[in-house]
Amino acid sequence: MLLAALAGCLWFACSVVPEGHARAARGAARPGLLFGLGPEADSARRATLTRNAPIGMLTSWFNGPNDLGWMSKWRTSVVLPAYRQGFALHLVVWDGSSEGPLSTSYGDTCGRSYALSDQFLQDMRVLAHTFSGGPADRLFVTLFAEFQTYPCRDNEWSPDPATTAYYEALKDQYRAALAIFHTEAPNSKVSLGWGGWQANWDSPASGGGRSLFAHFADVMRISDFQSFQSLESPTAARDAKAMTAALHRYGPVMLAFYKPKPDPTEALDRTLSAFLSPGALDGLQRDGLFALSFMDTSFMKGRPSTLALVESSVRRSGCVRCD
């Protein structure tokens, strides 16, 4: 059991201590989780949570080609300074384009166009160069966040031939993008970004629910780690446990972006207390989770007690030294 808890952080060398967190590291009694914060590295690095707790990873969102202009200029102003401070960087790549008819080598299909375009791979090459670092610098990449929603029919492998064709083409794009990051940014680790609801049901006949995992086993086996999200889910704790258990058979698991539904009442504190409790986080670690990134700090602004609760949880369970 101890080896399972250690595997994620040891495998990713989580021993670098971000600037200002050495005191927390000396007090850590056991290996913990690598905590991250978004929605962009520059703002996350300045956040109160990062100053007051051992946030070891800065998460940034790339939502489409319109983001490339400003993000491609980050190398000297954001990326390299963050690496020098000992932070890991995490890039979430999401396709926010509209859905429509498309043609692929697998047949006609319907879904989001950017993910299947030649432009996408060109943009990934630019991002890989922007975020590349030295051998000790850690870059995690979550490609195609919530990819089950990209075809016109969601969450199932074969509700119709067009959906299957879309997923087959998307897997080809994933393989190509993974190779680009490994070549242009040798310090990168790449994963496929699952929506965190997928393990909640099963439909073997259409390859839906839990049956969808098997259809992506080939690309998960060549991935460096696995990713899923939890966004304003009323069943976040159950979802996280189920997704971590389902994905860990393919490698270490990251909760790539977590955000509960904002609530200015004490109900949010109760939700967070349960989700971030030592018992809950220890259980997720035993199941294979090595990292958890908060999507942003907006849900922490309703009540001072909420931010204090998150800070306390990260200080208690944060992975600033895992060896």
C-alpha positions as CSV (number, residue, x, y, z in Angstrom):
1,M,0.0,0.0,0.0
2,L,2.8,2.4,0.8
3,L,4.4,1.7,-2.6
4,A,1.1,2.6,-4.3
5,A,0.9,5.9,-2.4
6,L,4.4,6.8,-3.3
7,A,4.3,5.7,-6.9
8,G,2.9,8.9,-8.4
9,C,5.2,11.4,-6.8
10,L,8.3,9.3,-7.1
11,W,7.6,8.6,-10.8
12,F,7.3,12.3,-11.5
13,A,10.2,13.4,-9.1
14,C,8.0,15.6,-6.9
15,S,11.0,16.5,-4.8
16,V,11.6,20.1,-6.0
17,V,10.3,22.5,-3.4
18,P,8.7,25.7,-4.8
19,E,10.2,28.9,-3.5
20,G,8.8,29.8,-0.1
21,H,7.6,26.3,0.7
22,A,10.7,24.9,2.4
23,R,9.3,25.2,5.9
24,A,6.2,23.3,4.9
25,A,8.4,20.6,3.3
26,R,10.4,20.1,6.5
27,G,7.1,19.6,8.4
28,A,5.6,17.1,6.0
29,A,5.4,13.7,7.7
30,R,4.5,11.6,4.7
31,P,4.3,11.8,0.9
32,G,1.3,13.8,-0.4
33,L,-0.4,15.1,-3.5
34,L,1.0,17.6,-5.9
35,F,-1.5,20.4,-5.7
36,G,-2.0,22.8,-8.6
37,L,-3.8,26.0,-9.3
38,G,-5.2,27.7,-12.5
39,P,-6.6,29.1,-14.6
40,E,-3.3,30.5,-16.0
41,A,0.3,30.2,-14.6
42,D,0.9,34.0,-14.3
43,S,-2.1,34.7,-12.1
44,A,-1.8,31.4,-10.2
45,R,1.8,32.2,-9.2
46,R,0.6,35.5,-7.6
47,A,-2.5,34.0,-5.9
48,T,-2.9,34.1,-2.1
49,L,-3.3,30.4,-2.0
50,T,0.1,29.9,-3.7
51,R,1.7,32.3,-1.2
52,N,0.2,30.7,1.8
53,A,0.2,27.0,1.0
54,P,2.5,24.5,-0.9
55,I,1.0,24.8,-4.4
56,G,3.6,23.0,-6.5
57,M,2.0,23.2,-9.9
58,L,0.7,26.1,-12.0
59,T,-2.1,25.2,-14.5
60,S,-2.8,27.1,-17.7
61,W,-5.7,26.7,-20.1
62,F,-5.3,26.8,-23.9
63,N,-8.8,27.1,-25.3
64,G,-8.1,27.4,-29.0
65,P,-6.1,29.1,-31.7
66,N,-7.1,32.6,-30.4
67,D,-5.0,31.9,-27.3
68,L,-1.8,31.2,-29.2
69,G,-0.8,34.8,-29.7
70,W,-0.4,35.7,-26.1
71,M,0.5,32.3,-24.7
72,S,3.4,31.8,-27.2
73,K,5.1,34.9,-25.7
74,W,5.2,33.4,-22.3
75,R,8.5,31.5,-22.5
76,T,10.8,34.2,-21.0
77,S,8.2,36.0,-18.9
78,V,6.2,33.1,-17.3
79,V,7.5,29.6,-18.2
80,L,11.2,29.8,-17.5
81,P,10.8,31.9,-14.3
82,A,8.3,29.4,-13.0
83,Y,10.6,26.5,-13.7
84,R,13.5,28.4,-11.9
85,Q,11.3,28.7,-8.8
86,G,10.7,25.0,-8.8
87,F,7.1,24.9,-10.0
88,A,5.7,22.2,-12.2
89,L,3.7,23.6,-15.1
90,H,0.4,22.0,-16.3
91,L,-1.2,22.8,-19.7
92,V,-4.8,22.0,-20.3
93,V,-5.8,21.9,-23.9
94,W,-9.5,22.2,-24.7
95,D,-11.3,22.5,-28.0
96,G,-14.0,25.2,-27.7
97,S,-14.9,25.2,-31.3
98,S,-18.4,24.6,-32.6
99,E,-19.7,21.2,-33.8
100,G,-20.5,20.4,-37.4
101,P,-20.1,18.0,-40.3
102,L,-16.5,16.9,-41.0
103,S,-14.7,14.5,-43.3
104,T,-12.1,12.1,-42.0
105,S,-10.1,9.1,-43.3
106,Y,-12.5,6.9,-41.3
107,G,-15.6,8.4,-43.0
108,D,-17.9,11.4,-42.6
109,T,-18.5,12.5,-39.1
110,C,-19.8,15.3,-36.9
111,G,-18.1,17.1,-34.1
112,R,-15.7,19.9,-33.1
113,S,-13.4,20.8,-35.9
114,Y,-10.3,22.3,-34.4
115,A,-9.1,19.1,-32.6
116,L,-9.1,17.2,-35.9
117,S,-7.4,20.0,-38.0
118,D,-3.8,20.3,-39.2
119,Q,-3.8,23.7,-37.5
120,F,-4.2,22.0,-34.1
121,L,-1.0,20.0,-34.6
122,Q,0.9,23.2,-35.7
123,D,-0.3,25.0,-32.6
124,M,0.8,22.1,-30.4
125,R,4.3,22.4,-31.8
126,V,4.4,26.1,-30.8
127,L,3.1,25.3,-27.3
128,A,5.6,22.5,-26.8
129,H,8.4,24.9,-27.7
130,T,7.0,27.6,-25.4
131,F,6.7,25.3,-22.4
132,S,9.8,23.2,-22.9
133,G,12.3,23.1,-20.1
134,G,15.4,21.2,-18.8
135,P,15.5,17.7,-17.5
136,A,14.6,18.7,-14.0
137,D,11.6,20.9,-15.1
138,R,8.2,19.2,-14.9
139,L,5.6,19.8,-17.6
140,F,2.2,18.0,-17.5
141,V,-0.1,18.2,-20.5
142,T,-3.8,17.3,-20.5
143,L,-4.9,17.0,-24.1
144,F,-8.5,17.3,-25.3
145,A,-10.1,18.1,-21.9
146,E,-13.6,16.6,-21.7
147,F,-13.0,14.9,-25.1
148,Q,-16.2,12.8,-24.7
149,T,-18.2,15.9,-25.6
150,Y,-16.3,16.6,-28.9
151,P,-18.4,14.5,-31.3
152,C,-22.0,15.4,-31.9
153,R,-23.1,12.5,-29.8
154,D,-21.4,12.4,-26.4
155,N,-20.0,9.7,-24.1
156,E,-20.5,6.6,-26.4
157,W,-18.2,4.9,-28.8
158,S,-20.7,3.6,-31.3
159,P,-24.2,5.2,-31.1
160,D,-23.7,5.7,-34.9
161,P,-20.8,5.2,-37.4
162,A,-20.1,9.0,-37.5
163,T,-19.3,9.1,-33.7
164,T,-16.9,6.1,-34.0
165,A,-15.2,7.8,-37.0
166,Y,-14.7,11.0,-35.0
167,Y,-13.1,9.2,-32.0
168,E,-10.8,7.2,-34.3
169,A,-9.6,10.4,-35.9
170,L,-9.3,12.1,-32.5
171,K,-7.0,9.2,-31.3
172,D,-4.8,9.7,-34.4
173,Q,-4.5,13.4,-33.5
174,Y,-3.7,12.5,-29.9
175,R,-0.9,10.2,-30.9
176,A,0.5,12.9,-33.2
177,A,0.3,15.6,-30.5
178,L,1.9,13.3,-27.9
179,A,4.8,12.7,-30.2
180,I,5.2,16.5,-30.8
181,F,5.4,17.2,-27.1
182,H,7.8,14.4,-26.4
183,T,10.1,15.7,-29.2
184,E,9.8,19.4,-28.8
185,A,9.5,19.4,-24.9
186,P,11.4,16.3,-23.6
187,N,10.5,17.3,-20.1
188,S,6.7,16.8,-20.8
189,K,4.3,14.1,-19.6
190,V,1.1,13.8,-21.7
191,S,-2.3,12.5,-20.9
192,L,-5.8,12.3,-22.4
193,G,-8.4,14.5,-20.6
194,W,-11.5,12.6,-19.5
195,G,-14.7,14.2,-18.2
196,G,-15.1,13.0,-14.7
197,W,-18.7,11.6,-15.1
198,Q,-17.7,8.7,-17.4
199,A,-17.6,6.0,-14.7
200,N,-21.0,6.6,-13.3
201,W,-22.9,4.3,-15.7
202,D,-22.3,1.6,-18.3
203,S,-23.7,0.8,-21.7
204,P,-21.8,-2.0,-23.3
205,A,-23.9,-2.2,-26.4
206,S,-23.0,1.3,-27.5
207,G,-19.6,1.5,-25.8
208,G,-20.9,4.2,-23.4
209,G,-20.2,4.9,-19.8
210,R,-17.5,2.7,-18.3
211,S,-17.4,0.7,-21.6
212,L,-15.8,3.7,-23.3
213,F,-12.5,3.2,-21.4
214,A,-11.6,0.1,-23.3
215,H,-11.9,1.9,-26.6
216,F,-9.3,4.3,-25.5
217,A,-7.0,1.8,-23.8
218,D,-4.6,1.9,-26.7
219,V,-3.8,5.6,-26.4
220,M,-3.9,5.5,-22.6
221,R,-1.3,2.8,-22.6
222,I,1.1,5.1,-24.5
223,S,0.3,8.1,-22.3
224,D,2.6,9.2,-19.5
225,F,-0.3,9.6,-17.0
226,Q,-4.1,9.8,-17.0
227,S,-6.3,12.9,-16.4
228,F,-9.9,13.6,-15.5
229,Q,-11.9,16.6,-14.3
230,S,-14.5,17.5,-11.7
231,L,-16.4,20.7,-12.4
232,E,-19.3,21.8,-10.1
233,S,-20.4,18.2,-9.8
234,P,-22.8,17.3,-6.9
235,T,-21.2,13.9,-6.8
236,A,-17.6,15.0,-7.0
237,A,-16.3,12.6,-4.2
238,R,-17.9,9.6,-5.8
239,D,-16.8,10.6,-9.3
240,A,-13.2,11.1,-8.2
241,K,-13.0,7.7,-6.5
242,A,-14.6,5.9,-9.5
243,M,-12.5,7.7,-12.2
244,T,-9.2,7.3,-10.3
245,A,-9.8,3.6,-9.8
246,A,-10.8,3.1,-13.5
247,L,-7.9,5.1,-14.9
248,H,-5.1,3.9,-12.6
249,R,-4.8,0.6,-14.4
250,Y,-3.2,2.7,-17.2
251,G,-0.9,4.8,-15.1
252,P,-0.7,7.5,-12.4
253,V,-3.8,9.7,-12.3
254,M,-4.3,13.5,-12.1
255,L,-7.5,15.4,-11.2
256,A,-6.6,18.0,-13.8
257,F,-9.1,20.6,-12.8
258,Y,-11.4,20.6,-9.7
259,K,-14.0,23.2,-8.9
260,P,-17.0,22.8,-6.7
261,K,-20.1,24.9,-7.3
262,P,-19.6,28.3,-5.7
263,D,-21.8,28.8,-2.7
264,P,-21.6,31.7,-0.2
265,T,-23.0,29.6,2.6
266,E,-21.3,27.1,5.0
267,A,-22.6,24.3,2.7
268,L,-19.6,24.8,0.5
269,D,-17.2,24.4,3.5
270,R,-18.9,21.2,4.4
271,T,-18.5,19.9,0.8
272,L,-14.8,20.9,0.7
273,S,-14.1,19.5,4.2
274,A,-15.4,16.1,3.0
275,F,-13.7,16.1,-0.4
276,L,-10.3,17.4,1.0
277,S,-10.3,15.4,4.2
278,P,-7.2,13.4,5.0
279,G,-9.1,10.2,4.7
280,A,-10.6,11.0,1.3
281,L,-7.3,12.2,-0.1
282,D,-5.4,9.3,1.3
283,G,-7.9,7.0,-0.3
284,L,-7.5,8.7,-3.7
285,Q,-3.7,8.4,-3.3
286,R,-4.0,4.7,-2.6
287,D,-6.1,4.3,-5.7
288,G,-3.5,6.0,-7.9
289,L,-4.0,9.8,-7.7
290,F,-0.8,11.8,-7.6
291,A,-2.0,15.4,-8.3
292,L,-5.0,17.6,-8.0
293,S,-5.3,21.1,-9.5
294,F,-7.9,23.7,-8.5
295,M,-9.4,25.2,-11.6
296,D,-9.3,28.7,-10.1
297,T,-9.9,30.6,-6.8
298,S,-13.3,32.0,-7.6
299,F,-15.1,29.5,-5.4
300,M,-12.9,30.5,-2.5
301,K,-14.0,34.1,-2.4
302,G,-17.5,33.9,-1.0
303,R,-16.4,33.2,2.6
304,P,-12.9,33.7,4.3
305,S,-13.4,30.4,5.9
306,T,-13.4,28.7,2.5
307,L,-10.0,29.9,1.5
308,A,-8.6,29.1,5.0
309,L,-10.0,25.5,4.7
310,V,-8.4,25.0,1.3
311,E,-5.1,26.4,2.5
312,S,-5.2,24.1,5.5
313,S,-5.9,21.1,3.4
314,V,-3.0,21.8,0.9
315,R,-0.6,22.5,3.8
316,R,-1.6,19.2,5.4
317,S,-1.5,17.0,2.2
318,G,0.6,18.9,-0.2
319,C,3.3,17.1,-2.1
320,V,6.4,19.4,-1.8
321,R,8.8,16.5,-1.0
322,C,7.9,13.0,-1.9
323,D,11.2,11.2,-1.3
